[in-house]
Amino acid sequence: MASFVRQLNMYGFRKVVHIEQGGLVKPEKDDTEFQHPYFIRGQEHLLENIKRKVTSVSSIKNEDIKVRQDNVTKLLTDIQVMKGKQESMDSKLIAMKQSLL
């Protein structure tokens, strides 16, 4: 049932919640109703307007891309700093081991 509901949502159908179902009490009947503005009895010509929702790449704003690029740049810088510290610690550890021998 969940897969079917996801498919309905992908095509713009929304669950209709009746007042008596709005509370915390589970209704006696387990009926579920969905509606869509283009799914109307006797209006078959509207059915062609029901289309699967698509996410477009253009919906990503340029500012979001810039922020992501800045985040990646900062991460790469942090990684370089950490590598430098690790190399320094490694060389100190090697020096300490050699001084003990």
Biopython code that builds the backbone (N, CA, C, O; Angstrom):
import numpy as np
from Bio.PDB.StructureBuilder import StructureBuilder

atoms = [
    (1, "MET", "N", (0.827, -1.193, 0.000)),
    (1, "MET", "CA", (0.000, 0.000, 0.000)),
    (1, "MET", "C", (0.875, 1.263, 0.000)),
    (1, "MET", "O", (0.545, 2.252, -0.656)),
    (2, "ALA", "N", (1.986, 1.222, 0.736)),
    (2, "ALA", "CA", (2.852, 2.402, 0.829)),
    (2, "ALA", "C", (3.430, 2.766, -0.529)),
    (2, "ALA", "O", (3.554, 3.946, -0.856)),
    (3, "SER", "N", (3.783, 1.764, -1.319)),
    (3, "SER", "CA", (4.328, 2.021, -2.650)),
    (3, "SER", "C", (3.280, 2.688, -3.537)),
    (3, "SER", "O", (3.594, 3.599, -4.303)),
    (4, "PHE", "N", (2.050, 2.235, -3.428)),
    (4, "PHE", "CA", (0.957, 2.822, -4.206)),
    (4, "PHE", "C", (0.731, 4.278, -3.809)),
    (4, "PHE", "O", (0.522, 5.134, -4.669)),
    (5, "VAL", "N", (0.773, 4.557, -2.521)),
    (5, "VAL", "CA", (0.593, 5.927, -2.031)),
    (5, "VAL", "C", (1.724, 6.815, -2.530)),
    (5, "VAL", "O", (1.485, 7.963, -2.907)),
    (6, "ARG", "N", (2.961, 6.298, -2.538)),
    (6, "ARG", "CA", (4.086, 7.075, -3.072)),
    (6, "ARG", "C", (3.865, 7.411, -4.541)),
    (6, "ARG", "O", (4.161, 8.522, -4.982)),
    (7, "GLN", "N", (3.347, 6.450, -5.296)),
    (7, "GLN", "CA", (3.066, 6.699, -6.713)),
    (7, "GLN", "C", (2.011, 7.791, -6.864)),
    (7, "GLN", "O", (2.153, 8.678, -7.705)),
    (8, "LEU", "N", (0.956, 7.731, -6.058)),
    (8, "LEU", "CA", (-0.073, 8.771, -6.116)),
    (8, "LEU", "C", (0.527, 10.136, -5.804)),
    (8, "LEU", "O", (0.229, 11.119, -6.482)),
    (9, "ASN", "N", (1.369, 10.197, -4.782)),
    (9, "ASN", "CA", (2.000, 11.467, -4.413)),
    (9, "ASN", "C", (2.895, 11.988, -5.532)),
    (9, "ASN", "O", (2.974, 13.195, -5.757)),
    (10, "MET", "N", (3.574, 11.072, -6.236)),
    (10, "MET", "CA", (4.452, 11.486, -7.335)),
    (10, "MET", "C", (3.675, 12.153, -8.467)),
    (10, "MET", "O", (4.214, 12.977, -9.206)),
    (11, "TYR", "N", (2.413, 11.787, -8.590)),
    (11, "TYR", "CA", (1.581, 12.358, -9.640)),
    (11, "TYR", "C", (0.709, 13.506, -9.128)),
    (11, "TYR", "O", (-0.187, 13.968, -9.835)),
    (12, "GLY", "N", (0.968, 13.962, -7.912)),
    (12, "GLY", "CA", (0.279, 15.139, -7.393)),
    (12, "GLY", "C", (-0.997, 14.861, -6.630)),
    (12, "GLY", "O", (-1.685, 15.806, -6.243)),
    (13, "PHE", "N", (-1.345, 13.607, -6.396)),
    (13, "PHE", "CA", (-2.528, 13.285, -5.606)),
    (13, "PHE", "C", (-2.214, 13.515, -4.136)),
    (13, "PHE", "O", (-1.108, 13.230, -3.678)),
    (14, "ARG", "N", (-3.186, 14.028, -3.403)),
    (14, "ARG", "CA", (-3.016, 14.291, -1.980)),
    (14, "ARG", "C", (-4.101, 13.581, -1.190)),
    (14, "ARG", "O", (-5.240, 13.468, -1.643)),
    (15, "LYS", "N", (-3.745, 13.108, -0.015)),
    (15, "LYS", "CA", (-4.683, 12.399, 0.844)),
    (15, "LYS", "C", (-5.712, 13.382, 1.388)),
    (15, "LYS", "O", (-5.373, 14.484, 1.821)),
    (16, "VAL", "N", (-6.969, 12.965, 1.358)),
    (16, "VAL", "CA", (-8.051, 13.776, 1.912)),
    (16, "VAL", "C", (-8.257, 13.320, 3.353)),
    (16, "VAL", "O", (-8.522, 12.146, 3.609)),
    (17, "VAL", "N", (-8.134, 14.258, 4.290)),
    (17, "VAL", "CA", (-8.333, 13.944, 5.700)),
    (17, "VAL", "C", (-9.676, 14.524, 6.113)),
    (17, "VAL", "O", (-9.886, 15.736, 6.066)),
    (18, "HIS", "N", (-10.582, 13.641, 6.519)),
    (18, "HIS", "CA", (-11.895, 14.080, 6.973)),
    (18, "HIS", "C", (-11.811, 14.502, 8.435)),
    (18, "HIS", "O", (-10.922, 14.062, 9.164)),
    (19, "ILE", "N", (-12.718, 15.336, 8.851)),
    (19, "ILE", "CA", (-12.695, 15.876, 10.219)),
    (19, "ILE", "C", (-12.689, 14.760, 11.250)),
    (19, "ILE", "O", (-11.944, 14.822, 12.228)),
    (20, "GLU", "N", (-13.514, 13.740, 11.042)),
    (20, "GLU", "CA", (-13.571, 12.649, 12.017)),
    (20, "GLU", "C", (-12.287, 11.816, 12.027)),
    (20, "GLU", "O", (-12.037, 11.091, 12.989)),
    (21, "GLN", "N", (-11.473, 11.907, 10.978)),
    (21, "GLN", "CA", (-10.206, 11.181, 10.937)),
    (21, "GLN", "C", (-9.048, 12.039, 11.436)),
    (21, "GLN", "O", (-7.935, 11.539, 11.595)),
    (22, "GLY", "N", (-9.291, 13.303, 11.682)),
    (22, "GLY", "CA", (-8.217, 14.217, 12.039)),
    (22, "GLY", "C", (-7.681, 14.034, 13.436)),
    (22, "GLY", "O", (-6.590, 14.516, 13.742)),
    (23, "GLY", "N", (-8.417, 13.349, 14.294)),
    (23, "GLY", "CA", (-7.983, 13.185, 15.672)),
    (23, "GLY", "C", (-7.042, 12.015, 15.849)),
    (23, "GLY", "O", (-6.577, 11.410, 14.882)),
    (24, "LEU", "N", (-6.771, 11.710, 17.109)),
    (24, "LEU", "CA", (-5.870, 10.616, 17.433)),
    (24, "LEU", "C", (-6.578, 9.268, 17.433)),
    (24, "LEU", "O", (-5.926, 8.223, 17.459)),
    (25, "VAL", "N", (-7.910, 9.284, 17.403)),
    (25, "VAL", "CA", (-8.677, 8.046, 17.440)),
    (25, "VAL", "C", (-8.688, 7.425, 16.049)),
    (25, "VAL", "O", (-8.953, 8.109, 15.060)),
    (26, "LYS", "N", (-8.403, 6.135, 15.975)),
    (26, "LYS", "CA", (-8.398, 5.438, 14.688)),
    (26, "LYS", "C", (-9.845, 5.221, 14.252)),
    (26, "LYS", "O", (-10.657, 4.719, 15.030)),
    (27, "PRO", "N", (-10.175, 5.594, 13.014)),
    (27, "PRO", "CA", (-11.547, 5.410, 12.542)),
    (27, "PRO", "C", (-11.882, 3.924, 12.399)),
    (27, "PRO", "O", (-10.997, 3.082, 12.244)),
    (28, "GLU", "N", (-13.208, 3.622, 12.457)),
    (28, "GLU", "CA", (-13.624, 2.230, 12.336)),
    (28, "GLU", "C", (-13.273, 1.672, 10.965)),
    (28, "GLU", "O", (-12.790, 0.545, 10.852)),
    (29, "LYS", "N", (-13.516, 2.463, 9.922)),
    (29, "LYS", "CA", (-13.193, 2.017, 8.569)),
    (29, "LYS", "C", (-11.783, 2.483, 8.225)),
    (29, "LYS", "O", (-11.344, 3.546, 8.662)),
    (30, "ASP", "N", (-11.085, 1.680, 7.443)),
    (30, "ASP", "CA", (-9.717, 2.017, 7.059)),
    (30, "ASP", "C", (-9.692, 2.520, 5.617)),
    (30, "ASP", "O", (-8.788, 2.180, 4.853)),
    (31, "ASP", "N", (-10.686, 3.331, 5.246)),
    (31, "ASP", "CA", (-10.750, 3.882, 3.895)),
    (31, "ASP", "C", (-9.787, 5.054, 3.775)),
    (31, "ASP", "O", (-9.645, 5.854, 4.699)),
    (32, "THR", "N", (-9.136, 5.143, 2.637)),
    (32, "THR", "CA", (-8.240, 6.253, 2.354)),
    (32, "THR", "C", (-8.689, 6.882, 1.054)),
    (32, "THR", "O", (-8.935, 6.190, 0.066)),
    (33, "GLU", "N", (-8.793, 8.203, 1.063)),
    (33, "GLU", "CA", (-9.255, 8.921, -0.127)),
    (33, "GLU", "C", (-8.177, 9.900, -0.568)),
    (33, "GLU", "O", (-7.556, 10.578, 0.250)),
    (34, "PHE", "N", (-7.969, 9.959, -1.881)),
    (34, "PHE", "CA", (-7.013, 10.884, -2.469)),
    (34, "PHE", "C", (-7.728, 11.773, -3.465)),
    (34, "PHE", "O", (-8.740, 11.378, -4.043)),
    (35, "GLN", "N", (-7.201, 12.981, -3.669)),
    (35, "GLN", "CA", (-7.792, 13.900, -4.634)),
    (35, "GLN", "C", (-6.705, 14.551, -5.457)),
    (35, "GLN", "O", (-5.556, 14.670, -5.031)),
    (36, "HIS", "N", (-7.098, 14.971, -6.649)),
    (36, "HIS", "CA", (-6.209, 15.690, -7.559)),
    (36, "HIS", "C", (-7.084, 16.689, -8.305)),
    (36, "HIS", "O", (-8.198, 16.353, -8.706)),
    (37, "PRO", "N", (-6.593, 17.922, -8.498)),
    (37, "PRO", "CA", (-7.426, 18.933, -9.161)),
    (37, "PRO", "C", (-7.836, 18.560, -10.586)),
    (37, "PRO", "O", (-8.830, 19.083, -11.090)),
    (38, "TYR", "N", (-7.096, 17.673, -11.244)),
    (38, "TYR", "CA", (-7.439, 17.281, -12.612)),
    (38, "TYR", "C", (-8.104, 15.912, -12.694)),
    (38, "TYR", "O", (-8.323, 15.400, -13.792)),
    (39, "PHE", "N", (-8.424, 15.319, -11.567)),
    (39, "PHE", "CA", (-9.082, 14.011, -11.548)),
    (39, "PHE", "C", (-10.523, 14.229, -11.104)),
    (39, "PHE", "O", (-10.850, 14.144, -9.920)),
    (40, "ILE", "N", (-11.377, 14.515, -12.090)),
    (40, "ILE", "CA", (-12.771, 14.873, -11.818)),
    (40, "ILE", "C", (-13.671, 13.979, -12.662)),
    (40, "ILE", "O", (-13.456, 13.813, -13.862)),
    (41, "ARG", "N", (-14.681, 13.406, -12.013)),
    (41, "ARG", "CA", (-15.618, 12.525, -12.720)),
    (41, "ARG", "C", (-16.257, 13.255, -13.895)),
    (41, "ARG", "O", (-16.750, 14.375, -13.759)),
    (42, "GLY", "N", (-16.236, 12.600, -15.044)),
    (42, "GLY", "CA", (-16.857, 13.165, -16.236)),
    (42, "GLY", "C", (-15.990, 14.177, -16.972)),
    (42, "GLY", "O", (-16.411, 14.715, -17.995)),
    (43, "GLN", "N", (-14.791, 14.445, -16.474)),
    (43, "GLN", "CA", (-13.898, 15.428, -17.100)),
    (43, "GLN", "C", (-12.636, 14.722, -17.615)),
    (43, "GLN", "O", (-11.519, 15.051, -17.216)),
    (44, "GLU", "N", (-12.838, 13.754, -18.501)),
    (44, "GLU", "CA", (-11.720, 12.946, -18.988)),
    (44, "GLU", "C", (-10.641, 13.780, -19.669)),
    (44, "GLU", "O", (-9.468, 13.405, -19.645)),
    (45, "HIS", "N", (-11.012, 14.894, -20.271)),
    (45, "HIS", "CA", (-10.029, 15.730, -20.969)),
    (45, "HIS", "C", (-8.982, 16.316, -20.016)),
    (45, "HIS", "O", (-7.900, 16.710, -20.452)),
    (46, "LEU", "N", (-9.297, 16.376, -18.725)),
    (46, "LEU", "CA", (-8.340, 16.906, -17.746)),
    (46, "LEU", "C", (-7.255, 15.890, -17.378)),
    (46, "LEU", "O", (-6.202, 16.266, -16.863)),
    (47, "LEU", "N", (-7.507, 14.614, -17.639)),
    (47, "LEU", "CA", (-6.559, 13.568, -17.235)),
    (47, "LEU", "C", (-5.186, 13.748, -17.873)),
    (47, "LEU", "O", (-4.175, 13.370, -17.281)),
    (48, "GLU", "N", (-5.140, 14.319, -19.071)),
    (48, "GLU", "CA", (-3.848, 14.517, -19.740)),
    (48, "GLU", "C", (-2.958, 15.507, -18.993)),
    (48, "GLU", "O", (-1.754, 15.567, -19.241)),
    (49, "ASN", "N", (-3.543, 16.283, -18.081)),
    (49, "ASN", "CA", (-2.769, 17.248, -17.294)),
    (49, "ASN", "C", (-2.101, 16.614, -16.073)),
    (49, "ASN", "O", (-1.276, 17.249, -15.417)),
    (50, "ILE", "N", (-2.453, 15.368, -15.767)),
    (50, "ILE", "CA", (-1.845, 14.681, -14.628)),
    (50, "ILE", "C", (-0.536, 14.079, -15.105)),
    (50, "ILE", "O", (-0.518, 13.142, -15.903)),
    (51, "LYS", "N", (0.544, 14.628, -14.609)),
    (51, "LYS", "CA", (1.874, 14.190, -15.038)),
    (51, "LYS", "C", (2.737, 13.921, -13.809)),
    (51, "LYS", "O", (2.536, 14.500, -12.742)),
    (52, "ARG", "N", (3.689, 13.038, -13.994)),
    (52, "ARG", "CA", (4.623, 12.722, -12.917)),
    (52, "ARG", "C", (5.485, 13.940, -12.628)),
    (52, "ARG", "O", (5.974, 14.605, -13.541)),
    (53, "LYS", "N", (5.663, 14.220, -11.344)),
    (53, "LYS", "CA", (6.504, 15.345, -10.952)),
    (53, "LYS", "C", (7.956, 15.011, -11.243)),
    (53, "LYS", "O", (8.407, 13.892, -10.998)),
    (54, "VAL", "N", (8.680, 15.979, -11.764)),
    (54, "VAL", "CA", (10.107, 15.798, -12.020)),
    (54, "VAL", "C", (10.860, 16.910, -11.313)),
    (54, "VAL", "O", (10.406, 18.053, -11.255)),
    (55, "THR", "N", (12.009, 16.556, -10.783)),
    (55, "THR", "CA", (12.861, 17.581, -10.182)),
    (55, "THR", "C", (13.859, 17.999, -11.239)),
    (55, "THR", "O", (14.523, 17.166, -11.856)),
    (56, "SER", "N", (13.953, 19.271, -11.434)),
    (56, "SER", "CA", (14.856, 19.761, -12.467)),
    (56, "SER", "C", (16.139, 20.282, -11.840)),
    (56, "SER", "O", (16.153, 20.754, -10.704)),
    (57, "VAL", "N", (17.195, 20.184, -12.597)),
    (57, "VAL", "CA", (18.492, 20.682, -12.136)),
    (57, "VAL", "C", (18.435, 22.191, -11.975)),
    (57, "VAL", "O", (19.136, 22.752, -11.134)),
    (58, "SER", "N", (17.605, 22.853, -12.774)),
    (58, "SER", "CA", (17.525, 24.309, -12.698)),
    (58, "SER", "C", (16.894, 24.788, -11.394)),
    (58, "SER", "O", (16.965, 25.973, -11.069)),
    (59, "SER", "N", (16.274, 23.866, -10.642)),
    (59, "SER", "CA", (15.688, 24.273, -9.369)),
    (59, "SER", "C", (16.758, 24.532, -8.314)),
    (59, "SER", "O", (16.476, 25.140, -7.281)),
    (60, "ILE", "N", (17.982, 24.075, -8.566)),
    (60, "ILE", "CA", (19.092, 24.354, -7.650)),
    (60, "ILE", "C", (19.585, 25.765, -7.933)),
    (60, "ILE", "O", (19.956, 26.099, -9.058)),
    (61, "LYS", "N", (19.580, 26.576, -6.900)),
    (61, "LYS", "CA", (19.972, 27.976, -7.067)),
    (61, "LYS", "C", (21.488, 28.103, -7.160)),
    (61, "LYS", "O", (22.231, 27.288, -6.615)),
    (62, "ASN", "N", (21.928, 29.141, -7.862)),
    (62, "ASN", "CA", (23.366, 29.388, -8.001)),
    (62, "ASN", "C", (24.023, 29.617, -6.650)),
    (62, "ASN", "O", (25.173, 29.232, -6.440)),
    (63, "GLU", "N", (23.284, 30.254, -5.722)),
    (63, "GLU", "CA", (23.843, 30.495, -4.390)),
    (63, "GLU", "C", (24.125, 29.172, -3.689)),
    (63, "GLU", "O", (25.135, 29.030, -2.999)),
    (64, "ASP", "N", (23.216, 28.191, -3.873)),
    (64, "ASP", "CA", (23.413, 26.880, -3.258)),
    (64, "ASP", "C", (24.660, 26.206, -3.813)),
    (64, "ASP", "O", (25.428, 25.593, -3.072)),
    (65, "ILE", "N", (24.853, 26.324, -5.119)),
    (65, "ILE", "CA", (26.036, 25.736, -5.747)),
    (65, "ILE", "C", (27.290, 26.402, -5.203)),
    (65, "ILE", "O", (28.276, 25.724, -4.915)),
    (66, "LYS", "N", (27.263, 27.728, -5.059)),
    (66, "LYS", "CA", (28.411, 28.478, -4.539)),
    (66, "LYS", "C", (28.719, 28.050, -3.107)),
    (66, "LYS", "O", (29.880, 27.859, -2.746)),
    (67, "VAL", "N", (27.667, 27.899, -2.288)),
    (67, "VAL", "CA", (27.862, 27.475, -0.900)),
    (67, "VAL", "C", (28.474, 26.084, -0.871)),
    (67, "VAL", "O", (29.386, 25.824, -0.086)),
    (68, "ARG", "N", (27.985, 25.191, -1.716)),
    (68, "ARG", "CA", (28.523, 23.832, -1.748)),
    (68, "ARG", "C", (29.983, 23.837, -2.189)),
    (68, "ARG", "O", (30.803, 23.107, -1.633)),
    (69, "GLN", "N", (30.306, 24.652, -3.179)),
    (69, "GLN", "CA", (31.697, 24.746, -3.631)),
    (69, "GLN", "C", (32.581, 25.278, -2.511)),
    (69, "GLN", "O", (33.694, 24.793, -2.305)),
    (70, "ASP", "N", (32.080, 26.281, -1.786)),
    (70, "ASP", "CA", (32.841, 26.827, -0.658)),
    (70, "ASP", "C", (33.061, 25.760, 0.411)),
    (70, "ASP", "O", (34.146, 25.663, 0.984)),
    (71, "ASN", "N", (32.027, 24.961, 0.677)),
    (71, "ASN", "CA", (32.149, 23.893, 1.670)),
    (71, "ASN", "C", (33.184, 22.859, 1.239)),
    (71, "ASN", "O", (33.985, 22.404, 2.055)),
    (72, "VAL", "N", (33.168, 22.490, -0.030)),
    (72, "VAL", "CA", (34.137, 21.519, -0.540)),
    (72, "VAL", "C", (35.549, 22.084, -0.439)),
    (72, "VAL", "O", (36.477, 21.380, -0.041)),
    (73, "THR", "N", (35.709, 23.353, -0.797)),
    (73, "THR", "CA", (37.022, 23.991, -0.714)),
    (73, "THR", "C", (37.528, 23.991, 0.723)),
    (73, "THR", "O", (38.695, 23.689, 0.973)),
    (74, "LYS", "N", (36.648, 24.330, 1.672)),
    (74, "LYS", "CA", (37.040, 24.340, 3.086)),
    (74, "LYS", "C", (37.411, 22.936, 3.554)),
    (74, "LYS", "O", (38.391, 22.762, 4.278)),
    (75, "LEU", "N", (36.642, 21.945, 3.149)),
    (75, "LEU", "CA", (36.961, 20.568, 3.529)),
    (75, "LEU", "C", (38.322, 20.139, 2.989)),
    (75, "LEU", "O", (39.111, 19.519, 3.701)),
    (76, "LEU", "N", (38.590, 20.470, 1.733)),
    (76, "LEU", "CA", (39.884, 20.109, 1.149)),
    (76, "LEU", "C", (41.035, 20.803, 1.871)),
    (76, "LEU", "O", (42.092, 20.208, 2.083)),
    (77, "THR", "N", (40.827, 22.060, 2.246)),
    (77, "THR", "CA", (41.849, 22.795, 2.999)),
    (77, "THR", "C", (42.075, 22.140, 4.358)),
    (77, "THR", "O", (43.215, 21.953, 4.783)),
    (78, "ASP", "N", (40.979, 21.794, 5.039)),
    (78, "ASP", "CA", (41.086, 21.130, 6.342)),
    (78, "ASP", "C", (41.821, 19.796, 6.221)),
    (78, "ASP", "O", (42.624, 19.444, 7.085)),
    (79, "ILE", "N", (41.545, 19.063, 5.159)),
    (79, "ILE", "CA", (42.218, 17.778, 4.948)),
    (79, "ILE", "C", (43.715, 17.981, 4.752)),
    (79, "ILE", "O", (44.520, 17.222, 5.289)),
    (80, "GLN", "N", (44.091, 19.002, 3.985)),
    (80, "GLN", "CA", (45.516, 19.291, 3.773)),
    (80, "GLN", "C", (46.199, 19.635, 5.094)),
    (80, "GLN", "O", (47.315, 19.187, 5.354)),
    (81, "VAL", "N", (45.527, 20.432, 5.927)),
    (81, "VAL", "CA", (46.086, 20.794, 7.234)),
    (81, "VAL", "C", (46.260, 19.541, 8.089)),
    (81, "VAL", "O", (47.293, 19.356, 8.732)),
    (82, "MET", "N", (45.240, 18.684, 8.088)),
    (82, "MET", "CA", (45.316, 17.452, 8.876)),
    (82, "MET", "C", (46.433, 16.541, 8.377)),
    (82, "MET", "O", (47.138, 15.925, 9.177)),
    (83, "LYS", "N", (46.597, 16.455, 7.054)),
    (83, "LYS", "CA", (47.692, 15.649, 6.498)),
    (83, "LYS", "C", (49.042, 16.187, 6.959)),
    (83, "LYS", "O", (49.935, 15.420, 7.319)),
    (84, "GLY", "N", (49.182, 17.502, 6.945)),
    (84, "GLY", "CA", (50.427, 18.121, 7.400)),
    (84, "GLY", "C", (50.708, 17.800, 8.852)),
    (84, "GLY", "O", (51.838, 17.467, 9.209)),
    (85, "LYS", "N", (49.685, 17.897, 9.698)),
    (85, "LYS", "CA", (49.855, 17.584, 11.118)),
    (85, "LYS", "C", (50.190, 16.112, 11.311)),
    (85, "LYS", "O", (51.021, 15.762, 12.149)),
    (86, "GLN", "N", (49.534, 15.242, 10.527)),
    (86, "GLN", "CA", (49.803, 13.805, 10.626)),
    (86, "GLN", "C", (51.241, 13.488, 10.236)),
    (86, "GLN", "O", (51.908, 12.693, 10.897)),
    (87, "GLU", "N", (51.717, 14.112, 9.159)),
    (87, "GLU", "CA", (53.105, 13.892, 8.723)),
    (87, "GLU", "C", (54.086, 14.378, 9.785)),
    (87, "GLU", "O", (55.110, 13.741, 10.032)),
    (88, "SER", "N", (53.767, 15.505, 10.409)),
    (88, "SER", "CA", (54.624, 16.036, 11.471)),
    (88, "SER", "C", (54.662, 15.071, 12.655)),
    (88, "SER", "O", (55.727, 14.800, 13.209)),
    (89, "MET", "N", (53.503, 14.561, 13.034)),
    (89, "MET", "CA", (53.438, 13.609, 14.148)),
    (89, "MET", "C", (54.185, 12.323, 13.805)),
    (89, "MET", "O", (54.879, 11.757, 14.649)),
    (90, "ASP", "N", (54.039, 11.865, 12.555)),
    (90, "ASP", "CA", (54.745, 10.649, 12.129)),
    (90, "ASP", "C", (56.258, 10.835, 12.228)),
    (90, "ASP", "O", (56.964, 9.958, 12.726)),
    (91, "SER", "N", (56.748, 11.970, 11.758)),
    (91, "SER", "CA", (58.200, 12.209, 11.808)),
    (91, "SER", "C", (58.679, 12.332, 13.254)),
    (91, "SER", "O", (59.769, 11.857, 13.576)),
    (92, "LYS", "N", (57.895, 12.954, 14.130)),
    (92, "LYS", "CA", (58.272, 13.046, 15.547)),
    (92, "LYS", "C", (58.296, 11.663, 16.184)),
    (92, "LYS", "O", (59.181, 11.353, 16.982)),
    (93, "LEU", "N", (57.323, 10.836, 15.830)),
    (93, "LEU", "CA", (57.257, 9.488, 16.380)),
    (93, "LEU", "C", (58.452, 8.654, 15.924)),
    (93, "LEU", "O", (59.032, 7.909, 16.713)),
    (94, "ILE", "N", (58.812, 8.779, 14.661)),
    (94, "ILE", "CA", (59.989, 8.071, 14.137)),
    (94, "ILE", "C", (61.247, 8.538, 14.870)),
    (94, "ILE", "O", (62.096, 7.726, 15.236)),
    (95, "ALA", "N", (61.361, 9.848, 15.080)),
    (95, "ALA", "CA", (62.529, 10.393, 15.783)),
    (95, "ALA", "C", (62.587, 9.871, 17.213)),
    (95, "ALA", "O", (63.665, 9.538, 17.707)),
    (96, "MET", "N", (61.443, 9.798, 17.882)),
    (96, "MET", "CA", (61.412, 9.290, 19.258)),
    (96, "MET", "C", (61.806, 7.813, 19.299)),
    (96, "MET", "O", (62.538, 7.390, 20.193)),
    (97, "LYS", "N", (61.322, 7.031, 18.333)),
    (97, "LYS", "CA", (61.673, 5.609, 18.292)),
    (97, "LYS", "C", (63.173, 5.429, 18.071)),
    (97, "LYS", "O", (63.796, 4.562, 18.683)),
    (98, "GLN", "N", (63.749, 6.254, 17.190)),
    (98, "GLN", "CA", (65.178, 6.147, 16.895)),
    (98, "GLN", "C", (66.022, 6.565, 18.095)),
    (98, "GLN", "O", (67.098, 6.011, 18.321)),
    (99, "SER", "N", (65.541, 7.536, 18.863)),
    (99, "SER", "CA", (66.318, 7.979, 20.029)),
    (99, "SER", "C", (66.295, 6.933, 21.136)),
    (99, "SER", "O", (67.200, 6.901, 21.970)),
    (100, "LEU", "N", (65.287, 6.088, 21.158)),
    (100, "LEU", "CA", (65.213, 5.032, 22.164)),
    (100, "LEU", "C", (66.114, 3.858, 21.812)),
    (100, "LEU", "O", (66.485, 3.078, 22.688)),
    (101, "LEU", "N", (66.464, 3.727, 20.557)),
    (101, "LEU", "CA", (67.304, 2.596, 20.132)),
    (101, "LEU", "C", (68.731, 2.873, 20.293)),
    (101, "LEU", "O", (69.564, 2.022, 19.980)),
]
sb = StructureBuilder()
sb.init_structure("model")
sb.init_model(0)
sb.init_chain("A")
sb.init_seg("    ")
for serial, (resi, resn, name, xyz) in enumerate(atoms, 1):
    if name == "N":
        sb.init_residue(resn, " ", resi, " ")
    sb.init_atom(name, np.array(xyz, "f"), 0.0, 1.0, " ", f" {name:<3s}", serial, name[0])
structure = sb.get_structure()
